Amino acid sequence: MQTVKEVMTTGVVTVSPETDIKDAVKLLIERHINGVPVVDADGKLRGILCQSDLITQQKKLSLPSFFTVLDGYVPLVSMKHVEREIEKIAATTVADAMTTDPVTVSPDTSIEDAATIMVEKKFYTLPVVDKGKLVGVIGQEDILRTLPNM
């Protein structure tokens, strides 16, 4: 059984939470990548920044719907969700726009398990974390390379 560590990409391009959004956008475009891990100074994974996180800045803010109960208004979505959406739209740093607590795999995760996560969650790339630190990423192309070996 092949594991993630056998096919993962090391030497990953990363950004810090303090990176300016404009610099992150430029990096994604120049490198032709969909997303980038966000790490702190110690190499600990803090989040992931994807193109979809950045595209949020261009969307219209949808105001929550409310319904009335006993002369009071109750939102149909959580106000925390609305606040997070506003924060992403107004983001100036990676920390403001990134997805925190991303789904990760370990170097010892099987290729089959990584592929299952990618398919079920519709992810293109997964950060590979060992003892809290980013050690690589595994993408769909990495998994495709294993197919001729089956």
DAPE-V333796 format. One record per pair of residues at least 24 apart in sequence whose C-alpha atoms are under 10 Angstrom apart, sorted by the first residue. I is the first residue (numbers start at 1). GAP is how many residues later the second one is. D is the distance in Angstrom with one decimal. If there is no record, write none. Layout:
BEGIN
I GAP D
I GAP D
END
This chain:
BEGIN
1 108 9.9
1 109 6.8
1 110 7.8
1 111 8.7
2 106 8.9
2 107 8.6
2 108 5.9
2 109 5.8
2 110 8.3
2 144 8.5
3 103 9.1
3 104 6.8
3 105 5.5
3 106 5.5
3 107 4.3
3 108 5.2
3 109 8.4
3 110 9.1
3 111 8.9
4 101 8.0
4 102 7.3
4 103 5.1
4 104 6.1
4 105 5.6
4 106 5.9
4 107 5.6
4 108 9.3
4 109 9.2
4 110 7.5
4 111 10.0
4 124 8.0
4 132 9.4
4 133 8.8
4 134 7.0
4 135 9.9
4 138 9.1
4 139 8.8
5 101 8.1
5 102 4.5
5 103 6.4
5 104 8.0
5 105 9.0
5 106 9.2
5 123 8.4
5 130 9.2
5 131 8.4
5 132 9.3
5 133 8.7
6 101 8.1
6 102 9.0
6 104 9.7
6 105 9.1
6 132 9.9
6 136 9.6
6 140 9.7
7 100 9.5
7 104 8.6
7 129 9.8
7 130 9.2
7 131 7.2
7 132 9.2
7 134 9.7
7 135 5.9
7 136 7.3
7 137 10.0
7 138 8.2
7 139 8.0
8 99 8.1
8 103 9.9
8 118 9.5
8 119 9.3
8 120 7.9
8 127 9.0
8 128 6.1
8 129 5.6
8 130 4.6
8 131 7.5
8 133 9.9
8 134 6.5
8 135 8.7
9 118 9.7
9 119 9.1
9 126 8.7
9 127 5.4
9 128 5.3
9 129 6.1
9 130 8.2
9 133 7.8
10 118 9.2
10 124 9.3
10 125 6.4
10 126 4.4
10 127 6.7
10 128 8.9
11 123 9.9
11 124 7.9
11 125 6.7
11 126 9.0
12 24 8.3
12 25 8.2
12 115 9.5
12 122 8.8
12 123 8.0
12 124 5.9
12 125 7.0
13 24 7.5
13 25 9.3
13 123 9.4
13 124 9.7
14 24 5.8
14 25 6.7
14 26 9.6
14 29 9.5
14 31 9.7
14 34 9.1
14 35 9.5
14 120 9.6
15 24 6.3
15 25 8.4
15 32 9.8
15 33 9.0
15 34 8.7
15 79 7.9
15 80 10.0
16 24 5.7
16 25 7.6
16 27 9.4
16 29 9.5
16 30 8.5
16 31 9.4
16 32 10.0
16 77 9.2
16 78 7.2
16 79 8.0
17 24 9.7
17 29 7.6
17 30 8.3
17 31 9.6
17 32 9.6
17 76 6.8
17 77 5.0
17 78 4.4
17 79 8.1
17 80 9.3
17 81 8.2
18 74 9.1
18 75 5.7
18 76 6.1
18 77 6.4
18 78 9.1
19 73 8.7
19 74 5.5
19 75 5.5
19 76 7.9
20 71 9.0
20 72 6.0
20 73 4.5
20 74 6.2
20 75 9.1
20 76 9.8
21 28 9.9
21 33 8.2
21 70 7.1
21 71 5.3
21 72 4.9
21 73 5.6
21 74 9.0
21 75 8.8
21 76 8.1
21 77 9.9
22 32 9.8
22 70 7.9
22 71 8.3
22 72 9.2
23 70 9.2
23 71 9.3
24 25 8.5
24 26 9.7
24 27 9.7
24 30 9.1
24 69 8.7
24 70 7.3
25 24 9.7
25 25 9.5
25 26 8.0
25 29 7.6
25 30 9.9
25 69 9.8
33 92 9.9
34 90 7.9
34 91 8.4
35 63 9.9
35 89 8.9
35 90 7.9
35 91 9.8
36 62 9.5
36 89 9.2
36 90 9.9
36 91 9.0
36 101 9.5
37 61 9.1
37 62 9.7
37 65 9.2
37 88 9.9
37 89 9.1
37 90 7.0
37 91 9.9
37 97 8.2
37 99 9.4
37 100 8.6
38 56 7.9
38 57 8.4
38 60 7.8
38 61 9.2
38 62 9.1
38 89 9.9
38 96 9.3
39 94 8.4
39 95 7.6
40 93 9.5
42 90 10.0
42 91 8.0
42 92 9.8
43 89 8.4
43 90 5.5
43 91 6.2
43 92 8.7
44 85 8.6
44 86 9.5
44 87 8.9
44 88 5.7
44 89 4.4
44 90 6.1
44 91 9.5
45 55 9.2
45 56 8.6
45 57 8.8
45 59 9.6
45 82 8.5
45 83 9.5
45 84 7.6
45 87 6.7
45 88 5.9
45 89 5.7
45 90 9.5
46 49 8.8
46 52 8.9
46 53 8.8
46 54 6.4
46 55 7.0
46 56 8.3
46 86 9.5
46 87 9.5
46 88 9.5
47 47 9.3
47 48 8.2
47 50 9.7
47 51 6.1
47 52 5.4
47 53 4.3
47 54 5.7
47 55 5.8
47 56 9.3
47 80 9.4
48 46 9.0
48 47 9.4
48 49 9.2
48 50 5.5
48 51 5.3
48 52 6.6
48 53 8.1
48 54 6.3
48 55 9.3
48 78 9.4
48 79 8.4
49 45 7.1
49 46 8.8
49 47 10.0
49 48 7.1
49 49 4.5
49 50 6.1
49 51 8.8
49 53 9.6
50 47 9.0
50 48 7.4
50 49 8.0
51 47 9.9
52 45 9.8
52 46 9.7
52 47 10.0
53 32 10.0
53 35 7.3
53 36 9.1
53 38 9.9
53 41 9.6
53 43 9.8
53 44 6.0
53 45 6.4
53 46 7.4
54 34 7.8
54 35 8.2
54 37 8.7
54 40 9.3
54 43 6.8
54 44 8.4
55 33 9.4
55 34 8.7
55 42 9.9
56 29 7.9
56 30 9.4
56 32 6.6
56 33 5.9
56 34 9.4
56 35 9.7
56 41 8.6
57 28 8.9
57 29 8.8
57 30 9.3
57 31 6.4
57 32 4.0
57 33 6.8
57 34 7.6
57 40 8.8
58 30 9.9
58 31 7.1
58 32 9.8
59 26 9.8
59 30 7.7
60 29 8.9
61 24 7.6
61 25 7.3
61 28 8.2
62 24 9.7
102 24 8.4
102 25 8.0
103 24 7.5
103 25 9.4
104 24 5.8
104 25 6.5
104 26 9.7
104 30 9.5
104 33 9.0
104 34 9.7
105 24 6.2
105 25 8.5
105 31 9.9
105 32 8.8
105 33 8.8
106 24 5.8
106 25 8.8
106 26 9.7
106 28 9.5
106 29 8.9
106 30 9.4
106 31 9.8
107 28 8.1
107 29 8.5
107 30 9.5
107 31 9.6
111 27 9.4
111 31 9.5
111 32 6.9
111 35 8.6
112 31 8.9
114 24 8.2
114 25 9.1
114 26 9.3
114 29 8.5
115 24 9.0
115 25 7.6
115 28 7.2
115 29 9.6
END
